[in-house]
């Protein structure tokens, strides 16, 4: 590697409480690898690893922002010590683009620390080691340290080093080891011009855990011994550091430590707390209350309380099991100085990196939509600054933020007062990716389906969140129809907007489409805005409210129904009166109304016309017209079957009459001249009847009718109802008393039910055939379970339930 000059801003360092602090700027290390070497002027560079760090008083970690941090005790290995007052440590920073560290760039960085004011005893509780240093009050030979004396000191120290031994006291007993063996156990022991220090790892075999004021303390009880024939020096090098004491609430973290540690205070009655200082990173917080920190102490405890999210720490976004949340971290230290009779002054320093558990922060979606603007406005938050929007799906169609903007969506960030941010999305109701559903009578439900994809935290973990926004507004105008008539037709005119999209037209229960219109003889015409229906007077679907001599009052109506639910919104109807000289109407109940025109020369007396039954005379008449009204079961009406139809036939005739002449013989009208009347009904029709809830009047089957002289087959064909079928439930086997319609009948499974189906038709040509009969548990006949009584006319003997 080659030595290079440090880039400005790459390294920051300080000396705080006899500890070297060095921080590297992570921006200079992006996409690169680095190593630290401790430079010893005699041994050269020594690679820093975990084992070396804990034994030699080094810590390599990261601050809450991810910047590498290196800390070292001034009593650490390879630190140049000048009279226990000025300390120097040189570090090599190696940076490479390769994990193997080849072609590394090496920056040499010396650090200096001046620390002349030592306490009698100083204890440092670092992340990976505990260190105690004690002033040795051995009288000095002379204060005049000559160059020759100082040059001989390392050799003298090396000889003396061999004379030291350590005595550990633990629950397992006493253990005495030499300094060299202590090093093998992970300890570091040495002495300087005026101090002896011991550095110990946490949780060693010689350590013990004790609870002090509710806080677990890791303790190493030891005595350092120096023996010569004329001298025995015993130094208490016991050290004790907290290993927990951290607690959390939703809004704060609290660090608790014991105020008095018995193993470190020989006579508690003489204990006097002199100073308690807290800090963040390497900076002392002079007035903690200004930052909303609490530094409190009483006779037993010292407590530091930090609000979660305080500026000196870091809130970081995180994902746990697919849930978004935050983690707060802060690097604290505490210095407690006290005096007691045994130790004069003790300076106790604890450095603690604290990280809260994962705290779920479920994001909220706020619908700020203003219907009048026809614009969805959706706020999604709250998030920390380390969260970014990487994709958004609208209606399951993915977009990057740039693509979303290009499409016409508005996507932007907004900042909140608590240093969080949110994402705002604006989408027009009319955007094709917005779902639209026609609801109620005149409203549209607009639905916006959103799927957010966020990059969370420095790890850039992907987080997904879906939301659904709905807005219902009355923005649909129901159509209004206009009707009129001419001499032969009825007309309905209505707007085409919304037809087939929101609603359909129904003739009864039949969808009125183009095929039905053509089949029924309607004429349908459309322009850019309206549909015009022309319905001939005698077309299928026309309702005849009144019929009399040469006059018909007819009505045509269609229902406007919702496409999806079939709910009827309103009825469109046109009603007119027509003058008609000739017509035949076959009513659903079998009533036939005829207005017949018979032109003869000379004219005949229409009052003498009749049907086959001569008692059936016209109800109204004039010189050329006669109006008859009768039932198909009266007036001599005959019936026959022809294909799928029943044909009822009657005829209008005139009684034989002689006409006066000028001389004999006389002229006589042909007595066989007749006007034949035909009504067609469908001969076979399946009806579904409910014995429990149905009214006897059911949906009409259809038929047709015609009239005309025998020599003329031209006719009008009409669709009408004729069958009249009733089903009832008898109260007992006598079939004398029946339950009323719409009555719910409750029966046990073993009780008999007496059913009756009756065809109320006097015609001998009509036959009742009971095809299928079943029982359901609910009022809906198509529901399950279902029990069959007859299937295809055959009685089912078992009681198996059919689903």
Secondary structure, DSSP 8 states (H G I E B T S, - for coil): -EEE---TTSEEEEEETTEEEEEE-GGGGTT-EEEEEEEETTTEEEE--HHHHHHHTEEEEE-TTS-EEEEEETTSTT-EEETTTEEEEEEEEEEESSTT-TT-EEEEEEEEEE-----SEEEEE-SS-EEEEEE-----S-S---HHHHHHHHHHHHHHHTTEEEEEEETTEEEEEEHHHHHHTT-EEEE-SSEEEEEE-TT-TT-EEEEETTEEEEEEEEEEEEEETTEEEEEE--EEEES--EEE-SSEEEEEEES--GGG-S-GGG-EEEEEEEEETTEE-S-GGGGT-EEEE-SSEEEEEEETT-TTSEEEEEEETTEEEEEEEEEEEEEEEEEETTTEEEEEEEEEEEE---EE---EEEE--BGGGTEEEEEEEEE-TTEEEEEEEETTEEE-HHHHHHHT-EEEEEE-TTS-EEEEEEEETTSTTSEEEEETTTEEEEEEEEEEEEEETTTTEEEEEEEEEEEEE--------EEEE-SSEEEEEEE-TTBTTTEEEEETTEE--HHHHHHHT-EEEE-SSEEEEEEETTSTT-EEEEEETTEEEEEEEEEEEETTT--EEEEEEEEEEEE-SSEEEE-TTSEEEEEEE---SS---GGGEE-SSTT-B-SEE-SSEEEEEEETTSTT-EEEEETTEEEEEEEEEE---EE--SSSS-EE--TT-EEEEEEEEES-------TTT--S------EEEEEEETT-------------EEEEEESSTT--SB--TT------TTS--EEEEEE----TT-------EEEESSS-TT-SSEEEEEETTEE--S--EE-
